[in-house]
Amino acid sequence: MQTHIVIIGGGYGGLRAIEHLAARSDIRITLLDRNPYHYLQTEAYGYIAGRFDIHDIAIDLDNWCRGFGQNITFTQCEVSRIDMDGRRVETSAGGIEYDQLIIATGARTNFFAFIKGLRENSYGVKNMMRAFNFRREFERLIFEKVNSVREADDDLQIAIGGAGLSGVEIAAEMADVIQKHYKTLGSNAETIKITLIDAAETILPGMSDYIVRHTTKRLESLGIRIMTGAFIDRVENGEIHLKDGAVVPYRFMIFTGGIIANTPASERSYTTNKMGQIVPDPYLRLTPAMNVYALGDCVELRDSRGTLLPPTAQTAEKSAEYVAKSIIGRLDGKPVKPFHAKIDGVFVALGGRYAVGELFGAIRVRGKTAYLLKKLITKGYYLGLKLRINTGFKKRTDTL
Ligand SMILES: Cc1cc2nc3c(=O)[nH]c(=O)nc-3n(C[C@H](O)[C@H](O)[C@H](O)COP(=O)(O)OP(=O)(O)OC[C@H]3O[C@@H](n4cnc5c(N)ncnc54)[C@H](O)[C@@H]3O)c2cc1C
C-alpha cells in the first residue's frame, strides 16, 4: 500500500520535498497550491525592473508534477483548514485525505497594522500579482518622466520600507536601470530618486560586516539614499512620517519590512511565534500530530546552536530535504535525528552585473565574480525546473 503525502504549497520548500520523495514507489504525493504556478520570488527584483519577463519567474506546477510520473499529482486549490484528527485537509476543491501532511505555505508581506496607511499606500512583492502591479507602476513612472517637460524641482521619489535582502535587491536593480538609461531616457530620468528606510541600525540586519559594508558602498554609488534607525510611524498623502518627526516624500512606496507566515486553520492548536510561524518539535513536526510536518518560511527554523535562521529559499530547501529524509527514514524504520541546518552562504544581487557574496563563511566575493556565481546558482535551479517541465509537457501532449 502506498503512503499518501499531501504537500500544501508549491514554493521552494514544497518542490524540493517532492524532488527528494519522488523516487519512492511506495509513496504517492498530492501537491496543492492556490496558484497554478511556482513563483520564483528570488528573481522578483529583476522582473520588477524589467530585466526578466513573466516566463522567467513562473513555472507551471501541473506540467512540473507530470514530469515525475503518475505518483505525483497537482491540484490547484485554496486550503482553508486542516483536520488533524480526521487526517484530512479542507480545500476549495473539496476534502483531501492524507497519511502524512507537509505544510509549506510560505509567508506574505506583513503590512503592520500599527503603521497607519501602510497597507493602503504601498506595494509588496511576496506574490506574483503584487510584483506584476509593481512592475507596471515602475514602468509607468519612468514613462511619465521621459514624457514630461523637466521642472527645476520635480524629483520623483520612490521609497522602500525595509532594507533586508528583498528591499536592498529591489532598490539596487531599480537604481541601476535608471542610471544605465540616463543617456537614452534623457536627463528627466535622473530626477527619479530612491530612498531605503529601515528601523534597524544597519541595512541587511544579521548579515556579516563584509556584506553590509560593500552593499552600502554599492547602494551609495547608485545614488540611493539610505536611512537606518528610522521608524515609520504613518504613511499618508505622499508622505512617510517617521517617529522622530522627519518626513520623507514619496510618489511610489514598496514595503518589504516584515513577513507573516501563511498557516491554515486547524481544530488542534499549535504554537506560533510573533511572525505567525509554526514553532515545531525538533523534528519539524507539529506537536499535536506526529504525521504533520512544516517547512520553509511558515516555520521557525534554528541551527544547531539554537540561532534563528532567516526565512530564505535556502533554508526552505534545507528543511524540505530534512523532512523528506525523515519521512523516508521512518517508513524504513530507521532512527531520525533532529533538524539542524546551517547557512552555506549568501549572495546579494546589487543591480546589473554586480553582487556581493559569502560562501561557507570563508570565501568572500563582490562585483562581477559574485554576480556570475549568483547567476550560476539561480540558473542551475531554473534549468532543473525546466527539464522537469519539458518532460511533463511532453507527457501531457502525448496523451492528448
Ligand atoms: C524580492 C525577494 C528576493 C529574495 N531573494 C532571496 C535570495 O536571494 N536568496 C534566498 O535564499 N531567498 C530569497 N528570498 C526569500 C525566498 O523567496 C523565500 O524565503 C522562499 O520563497 C520561501 O519558500 P517557501 O517554500 O517556504 O514559500 P513560498 O516560496 O512562498 O511558497 C509558498 C507557496 O504556498 C502557497 N500557499 C500558501 N498558502 C496556501 C493555501 N492556504 N492554500 C494553497 N496554497 C497556499 C503559495 O501560493 C506559494 O506557492 C527573496 C524573497 C523576495 C521577496
The ligand as an SDF file (V2000), in Angstrom:
LIG
                    3D

 53 58  0  0  0  0  0  0  0  0999 V2000
   12.4240   40.0580   -3.7160 C   0  0  0  0  0  0  0  0  0  0  0  0
   12.8710   38.8200   -2.9620 C   0  0  0  0  0  0  0  0  0  0  0  0
   14.1980   38.3940   -3.0560 C   0  0  0  0  0  0  0  0  0  0  0  0
   14.6130   37.2400   -2.3750 C   0  0  0  0  0  0  0  0  0  0  0  0
   15.9150   36.8480   -2.5340 N   0  0  0  0  0  0  0  0  0  0  0  0
   16.3240   35.7050   -1.9540 C   0  0  0  0  0  0  0  0  0  0  0  0
   17.6530   35.2260   -2.1780 C   0  0  0  0  0  0  0  0  0  0  0  0
   18.4630   35.8420   -2.8690 O   0  0  0  0  0  0  0  0  0  0  0  0
   18.0070   34.0540   -1.5800 N   0  0  0  0  0  0  0  0  0  0  0  0
   17.1530   33.3260   -0.7920 C   0  0  0  0  0  0  0  0  0  0  0  0
   17.5310   32.2510   -0.2970 O   0  0  0  0  0  0  0  0  0  0  0  0
   15.8920   33.7610   -0.5440 N   0  0  0  0  0  0  0  0  0  0  0  0
   15.4540   34.9270   -1.0960 C   0  0  0  0  0  0  0  0  0  0  0  0
   14.1610   35.3730   -0.8840 N   0  0  0  0  0  0  0  0  0  0  0  0
   13.2680   34.6440    0.0680 C   0  0  0  0  0  0  0  0  0  0  0  0
   12.6260   33.4170   -0.5740 C   0  0  0  0  0  0  0  0  0  0  0  0
   11.9530   33.7540   -1.7690 O   0  0  0  0  0  0  0  0  0  0  0  0
   11.6340   32.7620    0.4060 C   0  0  0  0  0  0  0  0  0  0  0  0
   12.3070   32.5330    1.6230 O   0  0  0  0  0  0  0  0  0  0  0  0
   11.1180   31.4540   -0.1690 C   0  0  0  0  0  0  0  0  0  0  0  0
   10.2190   31.7330   -1.2260 O   0  0  0  0  0  0  0  0  0  0  0  0
   10.4020   30.5830    0.8840 C   0  0  0  0  0  0  0  0  0  0  0  0
    9.9930   29.3770    0.2970 O   0  0  0  0  0  0  0  0  0  0  0  0
    8.7030   28.5820    0.8260 P   0  0  0  0  0  0  0  0  0  0  0  0
    8.6400   27.3320    0.0430 O   0  0  0  0  0  0  0  0  0  0  0  0
    8.7480   28.4840    2.3010 O   0  0  0  0  0  0  0  0  0  0  0  0
    7.4610   29.5260    0.4920 O   0  0  0  0  0  0  0  0  0  0  0  0
    6.9710   30.1580   -0.8860 P   0  0  0  0  0  0  0  0  0  0  0  0
    8.0280   30.1030   -1.9140 O   0  0  0  0  0  0  0  0  0  0  0  0
    6.4150   31.4920   -0.5140 O   0  0  0  0  0  0  0  0  0  0  0  0
    5.7830   29.1850   -1.3340 O   0  0  0  0  0  0  0  0  0  0  0  0
    4.6060   29.0370   -0.5920 C   0  0  0  0  0  0  0  0  0  0  0  0
    3.5040   28.5120   -1.5060 C   0  0  0  0  0  0  0  0  0  0  0  0
    2.3530   28.1770   -0.7170 O   0  0  0  0  0  0  0  0  0  0  0  0
    1.1730   28.5640   -1.3970 C   0  0  0  0  0  0  0  0  0  0  0  0
    0.1040   28.7290   -0.3940 N   0  0  0  0  0  0  0  0  0  0  0  0
    0.1500   29.4880    0.7240 C   0  0  0  0  0  0  0  0  0  0  0  0
   -0.9820   29.3580    1.4390 N   0  0  0  0  0  0  0  0  0  0  0  0
   -1.7730   28.4960    0.7590 C   0  0  0  0  0  0  0  0  0  0  0  0
   -3.0880   27.9670    0.9930 C   0  0  0  0  0  0  0  0  0  0  0  0
   -3.8000   28.2680    2.0860 N   0  0  0  0  0  0  0  0  0  0  0  0
   -3.6090   27.1190    0.0750 N   0  0  0  0  0  0  0  0  0  0  0  0
   -2.9030   26.7710   -1.0380 C   0  0  0  0  0  0  0  0  0  0  0  0
   -1.6480   27.2500   -1.2940 N   0  0  0  0  0  0  0  0  0  0  0  0
   -1.0820   28.0960   -0.4040 C   0  0  0  0  0  0  0  0  0  0  0  0
    1.5810   29.8400   -2.1200 C   0  0  0  0  0  0  0  0  0  0  0  0
    0.7290   30.0930   -3.2420 O   0  0  0  0  0  0  0  0  0  0  0  0
    3.0260   29.5330   -2.5200 C   0  0  0  0  0  0  0  0  0  0  0  0
    3.0980   28.9680   -3.8270 O   0  0  0  0  0  0  0  0  0  0  0  0
   13.7020   36.5260   -1.5510 C   0  0  0  0  0  0  0  0  0  0  0  0
   12.3670   36.9540   -1.4420 C   0  0  0  0  0  0  0  0  0  0  0  0
   11.9420   38.0900   -2.1380 C   0  0  0  0  0  0  0  0  0  0  0  0
   10.5030   38.5330   -1.9990 C   0  0  0  0  0  0  0  0  0  0  0  0
  1  2  1  0
  2  3  1  0
  2 52  2  0
  3  4  2  0
  4  5  1  0
  4 50  1  0
  5  6  2  0
  6  7  1  0
  6 13  1  0
  7  8  2  0
  7  9  1  0
  9 10  1  0
 10 11  2  0
 10 12  1  0
 12 13  2  0
 13 14  1  0
 14 15  1  0
 14 50  1  0
 15 16  1  0
 16 17  1  0
 16 18  1  0
 18 19  1  0
 18 20  1  0
 20 21  1  0
 20 22  1  0
 22 23  1  0
 23 24  1  0
 24 25  2  0
 24 26  1  0
 24 27  1  0
 27 28  1  0
 28 29  2  0
 28 30  1  0
 28 31  1  0
 31 32  1  0
 32 33  1  0
 33 34  1  0
 33 48  1  0
 34 35  1  0
 35 36  1  0
 35 46  1  0
 36 37  1  0
 36 45  1  0
 37 38  2  0
 38 39  1  0
 39 40  1  0
 39 45  2  0
 40 41  1  0
 40 42  2  0
 42 43  1  0
 43 44  2  0
 44 45  1  0
 46 47  1  0
 46 48  1  0
 48 49  1  0
 50 51  2  0
 51 52  1  0
 52 53  1  0
M  END
$$$$
